[in-house]
Amino acid sequence: MIGKLQDHNQTDIFKPFLIEFIDMNHELVLLAKKIGWNTLEKELSEYYSDRGRYK
């Protein structure tokens, strides 16, 4: 079993963080901050399986 990867605090120039190049004043970013993601996830959780994809 593969465990979780350790968090590395050092940035990688080939893998920049999204926040480093996204416009935080863009209308979609502002909209995303207004959405209650936890509530939305709870409301939609009944449509998802804990086992993965059904065959």
N, C-alpha and C positions, 0 to 999 in steps of 0.2 A: 504494500500500500504506500502510495506516495503522500507525504505530508505536505503541509502548506509551506510555501516559500517564505523565507525570512524577508522582512521589510528592509530595504536598503535606502537610507536617507540621502545618499549621494545621487545626484541627477546624472543622467546619461545624455550626452549631446545628440545621440541618435534616437532617443525616445523622450522628447520633451513632454512636459505635463500639458494637458489640454488648456488649463487656465493661463498658460504662458503665451498662447497665441490666439485665444478667442476674445472677441469683443464682449466684455461683460455688460455692456449697455445695449446689446442687440435685443430686439423685441422678444425673440424666442428664449433668450436667457432670462429676461425679466419675467416672462410668463412662467417659465419653469420654477422660478422662486415663489410664485404665488399658488402653485398647485400643492394640495395636501397629499403628498406622495404616499405617506403611511396609510391614510384613509383609502386612497385609491387601490393600493395593494391589498388591503383587507377586503374591500368590496369585490375585487376580481379574483381573489385567491380560490374561490370555489370552482373556478374554471381551469385550474392547473393541477397537475398531479404531482405527488411527492415521488413517484416512481419513474418519472420521465415520460417519454413518448409512448402512447398506446399503439399496439400493433394490431 
